[in-house]
Amino acid sequence: MRVKCEACGHKAIINSRNEIDPKVIDLYCTCTNPQCGHYFVAKLTFSHSISPSRYQARLATVDFLRSLPPLEQQELLKQVHKTG
Ligand SMILES: [Zn+2]
């Protein structure tokens, strides 16, 4: 990924990254323009999903199934096998 120096518009190099949490990362950047020398932090944040992760869908399905009484779980699983 590319980061631009907001002071002069030149390309900046990412020196290191600090993961604040899984959705927010601080990028420590240095401007490549020797006339500028700007050293700064850019933030990379997760915004939103366009298509959900298959891992998340699987976890949500398992959680949902666990929330049902065992008989209803079996009924649903039977239906899955019929249509699949
Ligand atoms: Zn610069």
PDB file of the backbone (N, CA, C, O) and the ligand in Angstrom, with CONECT records:
HET     ZN  A 101       1
ATOM      1  N   MET A   1       0.820  -1.183   0.000  1.00  0.00           N
ATOM      2  CA  MET A   1       0.000   0.000   0.000  1.00  0.00           C
ATOM      3  C   MET A   1       0.869   1.254   0.000  1.00  0.00           C
ATOM      4  O   MET A   1       1.989   1.239   0.510  1.00  0.00           O
ATOM      5  N   ARG A   2       0.343   2.352  -0.582  1.00  0.00           N
ATOM      6  CA  ARG A   2       1.114   3.586  -0.711  1.00  0.00           C
ATOM      7  C   ARG A   2       0.610   4.646   0.258  1.00  0.00           C
ATOM      8  O   ARG A   2      -0.591   4.790   0.485  1.00  0.00           O
ATOM      9  N   VAL A   3       1.549   5.373   0.814  1.00  0.00           N
ATOM     10  CA  VAL A   3       1.188   6.498   1.672  1.00  0.00           C
ATOM     11  C   VAL A   3       1.837   7.740   1.077  1.00  0.00           C
ATOM     12  O   VAL A   3       3.004   7.724   0.684  1.00  0.00           O
ATOM     13  N   LYS A   4       1.067   8.801   1.021  1.00  0.00           N
ATOM     14  CA  LYS A   4       1.575  10.068   0.510  1.00  0.00           C
ATOM     15  C   LYS A   4       1.817  11.015   1.667  1.00  0.00           C
ATOM     16  O   LYS A   4       1.047  11.056   2.626  1.00  0.00           O
ATOM     17  N   CYS A   5       2.893  11.775   1.566  1.00  0.00           N
ATOM     18  CA  CYS A   5       3.171  12.802   2.572  1.00  0.00           C
ATOM     19  C   CYS A   5       2.134  13.907   2.410  1.00  0.00           C
ATOM     20  O   CYS A   5       1.974  14.478   1.331  1.00  0.00           O
ATOM     21  N   GLU A   6       1.428  14.199   3.511  1.00  0.00           N
ATOM     22  CA  GLU A   6       0.375  15.207   3.374  1.00  0.00           C
ATOM     23  C   GLU A   6       0.960  16.615   3.342  1.00  0.00           C
ATOM     24  O   GLU A   6       0.253  17.568   3.016  1.00  0.00           O
ATOM     25  N   ALA A   7       2.251  16.759   3.676  1.00  0.00           N
ATOM     26  CA  ALA A   7       2.872  18.077   3.670  1.00  0.00           C
ATOM     27  C   ALA A   7       3.325  18.484   2.263  1.00  0.00           C
ATOM     28  O   ALA A   7       3.128  19.624   1.843  1.00  0.00           O
ATOM     29  N   CYS A   8       3.948  17.516   1.526  1.00  0.00           N
ATOM     30  CA  CYS A   8       4.496  17.889   0.217  1.00  0.00           C
ATOM     31  C   CYS A   8       3.928  17.047  -0.930  1.00  0.00           C
ATOM     32  O   CYS A   8       4.129  17.395  -2.094  1.00  0.00           O
ATOM     33  N   GLY A   9       3.218  15.943  -0.629  1.00  0.00           N
ATOM     34  CA  GLY A   9       2.598  15.134  -1.677  1.00  0.00           C
ATOM     35  C   GLY A   9       3.491  14.061  -2.252  1.00  0.00           C
ATOM     36  O   GLY A   9       3.053  13.305  -3.119  1.00  0.00           O
ATOM     37  N   HIS A  10       4.749  13.967  -1.794  1.00  0.00           N
ATOM     38  CA  HIS A  10       5.649  12.921  -2.271  1.00  0.00           C
ATOM     39  C   HIS A  10       5.299  11.581  -1.625  1.00  0.00           C
ATOM     40  O   HIS A  10       4.564  11.508  -0.641  1.00  0.00           O
ATOM     41  N   LYS A  11       5.859  10.519  -2.224  1.00  0.00           N
ATOM     42  CA  LYS A  11       5.682   9.181  -1.683  1.00  0.00           C
ATOM     43  C   LYS A  11       6.366   9.084  -0.320  1.00  0.00           C
ATOM     44  O   LYS A  11       7.444   9.642  -0.115  1.00  0.00           O
ATOM     45  N   ALA A  12       5.728   8.370   0.608  1.00  0.00           N
ATOM     46  CA  ALA A  12       6.336   8.144   1.922  1.00  0.00           C
ATOM     47  C   ALA A  12       6.562   6.653   2.111  1.00  0.00           C
ATOM     48  O   ALA A  12       5.848   5.828   1.542  1.00  0.00           O
ATOM     49  N   ILE A  13       7.555   6.320   2.909  1.00  0.00           N
ATOM     50  CA  ILE A  13       7.867   4.914   3.214  1.00  0.00           C
ATOM     51  C   ILE A  13       7.286   4.578   4.577  1.00  0.00           C
ATOM     52  O   ILE A  13       7.382   5.373   5.512  1.00  0.00           O
ATOM     53  N   ILE A  14       6.670   3.375   4.693  1.00  0.00           N
ATOM     54  CA  ILE A  14       6.170   2.922   5.994  1.00  0.00           C
ATOM     55  C   ILE A  14       7.330   2.249   6.719  1.00  0.00           C
ATOM     56  O   ILE A  14       7.814   1.204   6.284  1.00  0.00           O
ATOM     57  N   ASN A  15       7.776   2.841   7.820  1.00  0.00           N
ATOM     58  CA  ASN A  15       8.904   2.305   8.585  1.00  0.00           C
ATOM     59  C   ASN A  15       8.473   1.190   9.517  1.00  0.00           C
ATOM     60  O   ASN A  15       9.132   0.154   9.620  1.00  0.00           O
ATOM     61  N   SER A  16       7.366   1.415  10.190  1.00  0.00           N
ATOM     62  CA  SER A  16       6.874   0.394  11.117  1.00  0.00           C
ATOM     63  C   SER A  16       5.386   0.570  11.313  1.00  0.00           C
ATOM     64  O   SER A  16       4.805   1.588  10.937  1.00  0.00           O
ATOM     65  N   ARG A  17       4.783  -0.441  11.910  1.00  0.00           N
ATOM     66  CA  ARG A  17       3.351  -0.400  12.150  1.00  0.00           C
ATOM     67  C   ARG A  17       3.072  -0.820  13.580  1.00  0.00           C
ATOM     68  O   ARG A  17       3.761  -1.676  14.136  1.00  0.00           O
ATOM     69  N   ASN A  18       2.053  -0.207  14.170  1.00  0.00           N
ATOM     70  CA  ASN A  18       1.683  -0.524  15.544  1.00  0.00           C
ATOM     71  C   ASN A  18       0.199  -0.852  15.557  1.00  0.00           C
ATOM     72  O   ASN A  18      -0.646   0.016  15.341  1.00  0.00           O
ATOM     73  N   GLU A  19      -0.106  -2.132  15.817  1.00  0.00           N
ATOM     74  CA  GLU A  19      -1.496  -2.563  15.802  1.00  0.00           C
ATOM     75  C   GLU A  19      -2.166  -2.166  17.113  1.00  0.00           C
ATOM     76  O   GLU A  19      -1.918  -2.774  18.154  1.00  0.00           O
ATOM     77  N   ILE A  20      -3.017  -1.142  17.057  1.00  0.00           N
ATOM     78  CA  ILE A  20      -3.727  -0.648  18.237  1.00  0.00           C
ATOM     79  C   ILE A  20      -4.777  -1.690  18.645  1.00  0.00           C
ATOM     80  O   ILE A  20      -4.866  -2.057  19.817  1.00  0.00           O
ATOM     81  N   ASP A  21      -5.554  -2.154  17.698  1.00  0.00           N
ATOM     82  CA  ASP A  21      -6.452  -3.292  17.853  1.00  0.00           C
ATOM     83  C   ASP A  21      -6.609  -3.881  16.452  1.00  0.00           C
ATOM     84  O   ASP A  21      -6.095  -3.299  15.496  1.00  0.00           O
ATOM     85  N   PRO A  22      -7.315  -5.040  16.290  1.00  0.00           N
ATOM     86  CA  PRO A  22      -7.353  -5.661  14.958  1.00  0.00           C
ATOM     87  C   PRO A  22      -7.920  -4.771  13.852  1.00  0.00           C
ATOM     88  O   PRO A  22      -7.747  -5.067  12.670  1.00  0.00           O
ATOM     89  N   LYS A  23      -8.601  -3.672  14.232  1.00  0.00           N
ATOM     90  CA  LYS A  23      -9.207  -2.809  13.224  1.00  0.00           C
ATOM     91  C   LYS A  23      -8.500  -1.474  13.043  1.00  0.00           C
ATOM     92  O   LYS A  23      -8.841  -0.716  12.135  1.00  0.00           O
ATOM     93  N   VAL A  24      -7.528  -1.176  13.886  1.00  0.00           N
ATOM     94  CA  VAL A  24      -6.815   0.108  13.789  1.00  0.00           C
ATOM     95  C   VAL A  24      -5.305  -0.114  13.857  1.00  0.00           C
ATOM     96  O   VAL A  24      -4.793  -0.704  14.809  1.00  0.00           O
ATOM     97  N   ILE A  25      -4.602   0.368  12.831  1.00  0.00           N
ATOM     98  CA  ILE A  25      -3.150   0.226  12.797  1.00  0.00           C
ATOM     99  C   ILE A  25      -2.525   1.598  12.571  1.00  0.00           C
ATOM    100  O   ILE A  25      -2.922   2.319  11.656  1.00  0.00           O
ATOM    101  N   ASP A  26      -1.546   1.960  13.404  1.00  0.00           N
ATOM    102  CA  ASP A  26      -0.779   3.185  13.204  1.00  0.00           C
ATOM    103  C   ASP A  26       0.401   2.853  12.298  1.00  0.00           C
ATOM    104  O   ASP A  26       1.153   1.917  12.567  1.00  0.00           O
ATOM    105  N   LEU A  27       0.561   3.628  11.219  1.00  0.00           N
ATOM    106  CA  LEU A  27       1.677   3.430  10.301  1.00  0.00           C
ATOM    107  C   LEU A  27       2.668   4.580  10.485  1.00  0.00           C
ATOM    108  O   LEU A  27       2.317   5.743  10.290  1.00  0.00           O
ATOM    109  N   TYR A  28       3.899   4.254  10.860  1.00  0.00           N
ATOM    110  CA  TYR A  28       4.932   5.267  11.038  1.00  0.00           C
ATOM    111  C   TYR A  28       5.627   5.455   9.696  1.00  0.00           C
ATOM    112  O   TYR A  28       6.253   4.532   9.174  1.00  0.00           O
ATOM    113  N   CYS A  29       5.511   6.654   9.146  1.00  0.00           N
ATOM    114  CA  CYS A  29       5.963   6.911   7.787  1.00  0.00           C
ATOM    115  C   CYS A  29       7.002   8.021   7.716  1.00  0.00           C
ATOM    116  O   CYS A  29       7.002   8.953   8.520  1.00  0.00           O
ATOM    117  N   THR A  30       7.896   7.893   6.721  1.00  0.00           N
ATOM    118  CA  THR A  30       8.887   8.925   6.445  1.00  0.00           C
ATOM    119  C   THR A  30       8.748   9.352   4.995  1.00  0.00           C
ATOM    120  O   THR A  30       8.701   8.514   4.094  1.00  0.00           O
ATOM    121  N   CYS A  31       8.682  10.646   4.776  1.00  0.00           N
ATOM    122  CA  CYS A  31       8.598  11.194   3.423  1.00  0.00           C
ATOM    123  C   CYS A  31       9.920  10.946   2.695  1.00  0.00           C
ATOM    124  O   CYS A  31      10.999  11.106   3.267  1.00  0.00           O
ATOM    125  N   THR A  32       9.814  10.546   1.406  1.00  0.00           N
ATOM    126  CA  THR A  32      11.041  10.258   0.644  1.00  0.00           C
ATOM    127  C   THR A  32      11.643  11.513   0.022  1.00  0.00           C
ATOM    128  O   THR A  32      12.729  11.455  -0.556  1.00  0.00           O
ATOM    129  N   ASN A  33      10.956  12.639   0.133  1.00  0.00           N
ATOM    130  CA  ASN A  33      11.467  13.893  -0.418  1.00  0.00           C
ATOM    131  C   ASN A  33      12.518  14.468   0.543  1.00  0.00           C
ATOM    132  O   ASN A  33      12.173  14.903   1.642  1.00  0.00           O
ATOM    133  N   PRO A  34      13.802  14.473   0.136  1.00  0.00           N
ATOM    134  CA  PRO A  34      14.855  14.942   1.040  1.00  0.00           C
ATOM    135  C   PRO A  34      14.681  16.412   1.455  1.00  0.00           C
ATOM    136  O   PRO A  34      15.173  16.825   2.505  1.00  0.00           O
ATOM    137  N   GLN A  35      13.989  17.184   0.638  1.00  0.00           N
ATOM    138  CA  GLN A  35      13.734  18.586   0.971  1.00  0.00           C
ATOM    139  C   GLN A  35      12.695  18.726   2.088  1.00  0.00           C
ATOM    140  O   GLN A  35      12.588  19.771   2.728  1.00  0.00           O
ATOM    141  N   CYS A  36      11.932  17.648   2.307  1.00  0.00           N
ATOM    142  CA  CYS A  36      10.816  17.707   3.258  1.00  0.00           C
ATOM    143  C   CYS A  36      11.180  17.072   4.596  1.00  0.00           C
ATOM    144  O   CYS A  36      11.179  17.744   5.627  1.00  0.00           O
ATOM    145  N   GLY A  37      11.495  15.767   4.579  1.00  0.00           N
ATOM    146  CA  GLY A  37      11.907  15.084   5.805  1.00  0.00           C
ATOM    147  C   GLY A  37      10.806  14.864   6.821  1.00  0.00           C
ATOM    148  O   GLY A  37      11.080  14.612   7.995  1.00  0.00           O
ATOM    149  N   HIS A  38       9.557  14.956   6.377  1.00  0.00           N
ATOM    150  CA  HIS A  38       8.423  14.762   7.281  1.00  0.00           C
ATOM    151  C   HIS A  38       8.373  13.331   7.805  1.00  0.00           C
ATOM    152  O   HIS A  38       8.439  12.376   7.032  1.00  0.00           O
ATOM    153  N   TYR A  39       8.254  13.190   9.126  1.00  0.00           N
ATOM    154  CA  TYR A  39       8.115  11.883   9.776  1.00  0.00           C
ATOM    155  C   TYR A  39       6.756  11.929  10.466  1.00  0.00           C
ATOM    156  O   TYR A  39       6.531  12.784  11.322  1.00  0.00           O
ATOM    157  N   PHE A  40       5.853  11.029  10.109  1.00  0.00           N
ATOM    158  CA  PHE A  40       4.479  11.154  10.609  1.00  0.00           C
ATOM    159  C   PHE A  40       3.809   9.798  10.813  1.00  0.00           C
ATOM    160  O   PHE A  40       4.330   8.757  10.413  1.00  0.00           O
ATOM    161  N   VAL A  41       2.647   9.843  11.442  1.00  0.00           N
ATOM    162  CA  VAL A  41       1.864   8.635  11.687  1.00  0.00           C
ATOM    163  C   VAL A  41       0.574   8.726  10.879  1.00  0.00           C
ATOM    164  O   VAL A  41      -0.151   9.718  10.965  1.00  0.00           O
ATOM    165  N   ALA A  42       0.288   7.681  10.090  1.00  0.00           N
ATOM    166  CA  ALA A  42      -0.974   7.590   9.353  1.00  0.00           C
ATOM    167  C   ALA A  42      -1.770   6.465   9.991  1.00  0.00           C
ATOM    168  O   ALA A  42      -1.200   5.476  10.452  1.00  0.00           O
ATOM    169  N   LYS A  43      -3.069   6.615  10.017  1.00  0.00           N
ATOM    170  CA  LYS A  43      -3.908   5.588  10.622  1.00  0.00           C
ATOM    171  C   LYS A  43      -4.585   4.748   9.542  1.00  0.00           C
ATOM    172  O   LYS A  43      -5.141   5.285   8.583  1.00  0.00           O
ATOM    173  N   LEU A  44      -4.534   3.439   9.704  1.00  0.00           N
ATOM    174  CA  LEU A  44      -5.215   2.530   8.806  1.00  0.00           C
ATOM    175  C   LEU A  44      -6.336   1.890   9.616  1.00  0.00           C
ATOM    176  O   LEU A  44      -6.078   1.165  10.578  1.00  0.00           O
ATOM    177  N   THR A  45      -7.581   2.159   9.226  1.00  0.00           N
ATOM    178  CA  THR A  45      -8.694   1.601   9.992  1.00  0.00           C
ATOM    179  C   THR A  45      -9.601   0.753   9.102  1.00  0.00           C
ATOM    180  O   THR A  45      -9.802   1.046   7.923  1.00  0.00           O
ATOM    181  N   PHE A  46     -10.136  -0.297   9.701  1.00  0.00           N
ATOM    182  CA  PHE A  46     -11.130  -1.109   9.017  1.00  0.00           C
ATOM    183  C   PHE A  46     -12.410  -0.287   8.965  1.00  0.00           C
ATOM    184  O   PHE A  46     -12.773   0.344   9.956  1.00  0.00           O
ATOM    185  N   SER A  47     -13.099  -0.283   7.828  1.00  0.00           N
ATOM    186  CA  SER A  47     -14.341   0.478   7.725  1.00  0.00           C
ATOM    187  C   SER A  47     -15.553  -0.434   7.835  1.00  0.00           C
ATOM    188  O   SER A  47     -16.217  -0.447   8.871  1.00  0.00           O
ATOM    189  N   HIS A  48     -15.855  -1.191   6.800  1.00  0.00           N
ATOM    190  CA  HIS A  48     -17.016  -2.082   6.866  1.00  0.00           C
ATOM    191  C   HIS A  48     -16.857  -3.207   5.851  1.00  0.00           C
ATOM    192  O   HIS A  48     -16.068  -3.099   4.912  1.00  0.00           O
ATOM    193  N   SER A  49     -17.608  -4.285   6.042  1.00  0.00           N
ATOM    194  CA  SER A  49     -17.538  -5.430   5.131  1.00  0.00           C
ATOM    195  C   SER A  49     -18.442  -5.203   3.925  1.00  0.00           C
ATOM    196  O   SER A  49     -19.545  -4.672   4.061  1.00  0.00           O
ATOM    197  N   ILE A  50     -17.981  -5.602   2.764  1.00  0.00           N
ATOM    198  CA  ILE A  50     -18.808  -5.570   1.561  1.00  0.00           C
ATOM    199  C   ILE A  50     -19.487  -6.936   1.432  1.00  0.00           C
ATOM    200  O   ILE A  50     -20.676  -7.029   1.126  1.00  0.00           O
ATOM    201  N   SER A  51     -18.711  -7.982   1.671  1.00  0.00           N
ATOM    202  CA  SER A  51     -19.217  -9.343   1.692  1.00  0.00           C
ATOM    203  C   SER A  51     -18.662  -9.988   2.965  1.00  0.00           C
ATOM    204  O   SER A  51     -17.456  -9.920   3.201  1.00  0.00           O
ATOM    205  N   PRO A  52     -19.505 -10.608   3.784  1.00  0.00           N
ATOM    206  CA  PRO A  52     -19.006 -11.132   5.060  1.00  0.00           C
ATOM    207  C   PRO A  52     -17.993 -12.256   4.873  1.00  0.00           C
ATOM    208  O   PRO A  52     -18.024 -12.987   3.883  1.00  0.00           O
ATOM    209  N   SER A  53     -17.093 -12.376   5.849  1.00  0.00           N
ATOM    210  CA  SER A  53     -16.116 -13.454   5.826  1.00  0.00           C
ATOM    211  C   SER A  53     -16.836 -14.785   6.016  1.00  0.00           C
ATOM    212  O   SER A  53     -17.803 -14.865   6.773  1.00  0.00           O
ATOM    213  N   ARG A  54     -16.369 -15.834   5.331  1.00  0.00           N
ATOM    214  CA  ARG A  54     -16.960 -17.162   5.506  1.00  0.00           C
ATOM    215  C   ARG A  54     -16.744 -17.654   6.931  1.00  0.00           C
ATOM    216  O   ARG A  54     -17.559 -18.406   7.465  1.00  0.00           O
ATOM    217  N   TYR A  55     -15.626 -17.220   7.554  1.00  0.00           N
ATOM    218  CA  TYR A  55     -15.364 -17.615   8.938  1.00  0.00           C
ATOM    219  C   TYR A  55     -16.441 -17.052   9.857  1.00  0.00           C
ATOM    220  O   TYR A  55     -16.952 -17.747  10.734  1.00  0.00           O
ATOM    221  N   GLN A  56     -16.789 -15.741   9.635  1.00  0.00           N
ATOM    222  CA  GLN A  56     -17.796 -15.100  10.480  1.00  0.00           C
ATOM    223  C   GLN A  56     -19.156 -15.757  10.280  1.00  0.00           C
ATOM    224  O   GLN A  56     -19.890 -15.974  11.243  1.00  0.00           O
ATOM    225  N   ALA A  57     -19.494 -16.076   9.026  1.00  0.00           N
ATOM    226  CA  ALA A  57     -20.787 -16.702   8.726  1.00  0.00           C
ATOM    227  C   ALA A  57     -20.874 -18.055   9.420  1.00  0.00           C
ATOM    228  O   ALA A  57     -21.913 -18.404   9.980  1.00  0.00           O
ATOM    229  N   ARG A  58     -19.784 -18.814   9.384  1.00  0.00           N
ATOM    230  CA  ARG A  58     -19.754 -20.132  10.007  1.00  0.00           C
ATOM    231  C   ARG A  58     -19.944 -20.011  11.528  1.00  0.00           C
ATOM    232  O   ARG A  58     -20.722 -20.753  12.128  1.00  0.00           O
ATOM    233  N   LEU A  59     -19.206 -19.048  12.144  1.00  0.00           N
ATOM    234  CA  LEU A  59     -19.323 -18.860  13.590  1.00  0.00           C
ATOM    235  C   LEU A  59     -20.735 -18.447  13.981  1.00  0.00           C
ATOM    236  O   LEU A  59     -21.279 -18.932  14.974  1.00  0.00           O
ATOM    237  N   ALA A  60     -21.334 -17.536  13.184  1.00  0.00           N
ATOM    238  CA  ALA A  60     -22.678 -17.055  13.484  1.00  0.00           C
ATOM    239  C   ALA A  60     -23.673 -18.203  13.377  1.00  0.00           C
ATOM    240  O   ALA A  60     -24.603 -18.300  14.178  1.00  0.00           O
ATOM    241  N   THR A  61     -23.477 -19.078  12.382  1.00  0.00           N
ATOM    242  CA  THR A  61     -24.383 -20.210  12.193  1.00  0.00           C
ATOM    243  C   THR A  61     -24.278 -21.182  13.362  1.00  0.00           C
ATOM    244  O   THR A  61     -25.290 -21.664  13.872  1.00  0.00           O
ATOM    245  N   VAL A  62     -23.046 -21.466  13.783  1.00  0.00           N
ATOM    246  CA  VAL A  62     -22.845 -22.387  14.909  1.00  0.00           C
ATOM    247  C   VAL A  62     -23.463 -21.803  16.179  1.00  0.00           C
ATOM    248  O   VAL A  62     -24.127 -22.513  16.934  1.00  0.00           O
ATOM    249  N   ASP A  63     -23.241 -20.486  16.415  1.00  0.00           N
ATOM    250  CA  ASP A  63     -23.823 -19.833  17.597  1.00  0.00           C
ATOM    251  C   ASP A  63     -25.338 -19.933  17.576  1.00  0.00           C
ATOM    252  O   ASP A  63     -25.972 -20.229  18.589  1.00  0.00           O
ATOM    253  N   PHE A  64     -25.917 -19.675  16.381  1.00  0.00           N
ATOM    254  CA  PHE A  64     -27.364 -19.713  16.237  1.00  0.00           C
ATOM    255  C   PHE A  64     -27.887 -21.119  16.531  1.00  0.00           C
ATOM    256  O   PHE A  64     -28.862 -21.282  17.264  1.00  0.00           O
ATOM    257  N   LEU A  65     -27.231 -22.135  15.955  1.00  0.00           N
ATOM    258  CA  LEU A  65     -27.665 -23.518  16.172  1.00  0.00           C
ATOM    259  C   LEU A  65     -27.591 -23.895  17.652  1.00  0.00           C
ATOM    260  O   LEU A  65     -28.474 -24.574  18.178  1.00  0.00           O
ATOM    261  N   ARG A  66     -26.512 -23.439  18.319  1.00  0.00           N
ATOM    262  CA  ARG A  66     -26.336 -23.757  19.744  1.00  0.00           C
ATOM    263  C   ARG A  66     -27.429 -23.124  20.598  1.00  0.00           C
ATOM    264  O   ARG A  66     -27.779 -23.639  21.659  1.00  0.00           O
ATOM    265  N   SER A  67     -27.969 -21.983  20.113  1.00  0.00           N
ATOM    266  CA  SER A  67     -28.982 -21.279  20.891  1.00  0.00           C
ATOM    267  C   SER A  67     -30.335 -21.997  20.835  1.00  0.00           C
ATOM    268  O   SER A  67     -31.232 -21.688  21.618  1.00  0.00           O
ATOM    269  N   LEU A  68     -30.482 -22.954  19.909  1.00  0.00           N
ATOM    270  CA  LEU A  68     -31.755 -23.668  19.751  1.00  0.00           C
ATOM    271  C   LEU A  68     -31.774 -24.937  20.609  1.00  0.00           C
ATOM    272  O   LEU A  68     -30.723 -25.503  20.909  1.00  0.00           O
ATOM    273  N   PRO A  69     -32.979 -25.382  21.002  1.00  0.00           N
ATOM    274  CA  PRO A  69     -33.069 -26.662  21.703  1.00  0.00           C
ATOM    275  C   PRO A  69     -32.607 -27.793  20.775  1.00  0.00           C
ATOM    276  O   PRO A  69     -32.752 -27.685  19.557  1.00  0.00           O
ATOM    277  N   PRO A  70     -32.051 -28.877  21.337  1.00  0.00           N
ATOM    278  CA  PRO A  70     -31.487 -29.966  20.525  1.00  0.00           C
ATOM    279  C   PRO A  70     -32.436 -30.497  19.443  1.00  0.00           C
ATOM    280  O   PRO A  70     -32.001 -30.809  18.335  1.00  0.00           O
ATOM    281  N   LEU A  71     -33.739 -30.599  19.767  1.00  0.00           N
ATOM    282  CA  LEU A  71     -34.685 -31.129  18.767  1.00  0.00           C
ATOM    283  C   LEU A  71     -34.766 -30.225  17.541  1.00  0.00           C
ATOM    284  O   LEU A  71     -34.766 -30.698  16.405  1.00  0.00           O
ATOM    285  N   GLU A  72     -34.837 -28.905  17.789  1.00  0.00           N
ATOM    286  CA  GLU A  72     -34.895 -27.955  16.664  1.00  0.00           C
ATOM    287  C   GLU A  72     -33.603 -27.990  15.854  1.00  0.00           C
ATOM    288  O   GLU A  72     -33.626 -27.856  14.630  1.00  0.00           O
ATOM    289  N   GLN A  73     -32.468 -28.172  16.547  1.00  0.00           N
ATOM    290  CA  GLN A  73     -31.182 -28.284  15.842  1.00  0.00           C
ATOM    291  C   GLN A  73     -31.226 -29.456  14.864  1.00  0.00           C
ATOM    292  O   GLN A  73     -30.818 -29.338  13.709  1.00  0.00           O
ATOM    293  N   GLN A  74     -31.738 -30.606  15.363  1.00  0.00           N
ATOM    294  CA  GLN A  74     -31.797 -31.806  14.519  1.00  0.00           C
ATOM    295  C   GLN A  74     -32.723 -31.593  13.324  1.00  0.00           C
ATOM    296  O   GLN A  74     -32.426 -32.018  12.207  1.00  0.00           O
ATOM    297  N   GLU A  75     -33.881 -30.909  13.587  1.00  0.00           N
ATOM    298  CA  GLU A  75     -34.828 -30.626  12.501  1.00  0.00           C
ATOM    299  C   GLU A  75     -34.157 -29.803  11.400  1.00  0.00           C
ATOM    300  O   GLU A  75     -34.276 -30.107  10.213  1.00  0.00           O
ATOM    301  N   LEU A  76     -33.448 -28.749  11.828  1.00  0.00           N
ATOM    302  CA  LEU A  76     -32.778 -27.881  10.851  1.00  0.00           C
ATOM    303  C   LEU A  76     -31.721 -28.644  10.055  1.00  0.00           C
ATOM    304  O   LEU A  76     -31.613 -28.487   8.839  1.00  0.00           O
ATOM    305  N   LEU A  77     -30.948 -29.469  10.751  1.00  0.00           N
ATOM    306  CA  LEU A  77     -29.894 -30.219  10.072  1.00  0.00           C
ATOM    307  C   LEU A  77     -30.489 -31.219   9.078  1.00  0.00           C
ATOM    308  O   LEU A  77     -29.907 -31.472   8.023  1.00  0.00           O
ATOM    309  N   LYS A  78     -31.658 -31.790   9.422  1.00  0.00           N
ATOM    310  CA  LYS A  78     -32.328 -32.708   8.483  1.00  0.00           C
ATOM    311  C   LYS A  78     -32.685 -31.959   7.204  1.00  0.00           C
ATOM    312  O   LYS A  78     -32.482 -32.457   6.096  1.00  0.00           O
ATOM    313  N   GLN A  79     -33.230 -30.734   7.383  1.00  0.00           N
ATOM    314  CA  GLN A  79     -33.610 -29.926   6.213  1.00  0.00           C
ATOM    315  C   GLN A  79     -32.402 -29.614   5.337  1.00  0.00           C
ATOM    316  O   GLN A  79     -32.486 -29.634   4.109  1.00  0.00           O
ATOM    317  N   VAL A  80     -31.268 -29.322   5.994  1.00  0.00           N
ATOM    318  CA  VAL A  80     -30.036 -29.014   5.245  1.00  0.00           C
ATOM    319  C   VAL A  80     -29.667 -30.205   4.359  1.00  0.00           C
ATOM    320  O   VAL A  80     -29.313 -30.037   3.192  1.00  0.00           O
ATOM    321  N   HIS A  81     -29.756 -31.414   4.933  1.00  0.00           N
ATOM    322  CA  HIS A  81     -29.370 -32.601   4.175  1.00  0.00           C
ATOM    323  C   HIS A  81     -30.354 -32.917   3.055  1.00  0.00           C
ATOM    324  O   HIS A  81     -29.967 -33.448   2.015  1.00  0.00           O
ATOM    325  N   LYS A  82     -31.659 -32.583   3.273  1.00  0.00           N
ATOM    326  CA  LYS A  82     -32.663 -32.825   2.231  1.00  0.00           C
ATOM    327  C   LYS A  82     -32.402 -31.959   1.000  1.00  0.00           C
ATOM    328  O   LYS A  82     -32.394 -32.441  -0.133  1.00  0.00           O
ATOM    329  N   THR A  83     -32.185 -30.633   1.261  1.00  0.00           N
ATOM    330  CA  THR A  83     -32.027 -29.705   0.128  1.00  0.00           C
ATOM    331  C   THR A  83     -30.632 -29.799  -0.478  1.00  0.00           C
ATOM    332  O   THR A  83     -30.450 -29.547  -1.669  1.00  0.00           O
ATOM    333  N   GLY A  84     -29.633 -30.167   0.356  1.00  0.00           N
ATOM    334  CA  GLY A  84     -28.263 -30.223  -0.165  1.00  0.00           C
ATOM    335  C   GLY A  84     -28.051 -31.540  -0.816  1.00  0.00           C
ATOM    336  O   GLY A  84     -26.963 -31.808  -1.327  1.00  0.00           O
TER     337      GLY A  84
HETATM  338 ZN    ZN A 101       6.989  15.404   2.415  1.00  0.00          ZN2+
END
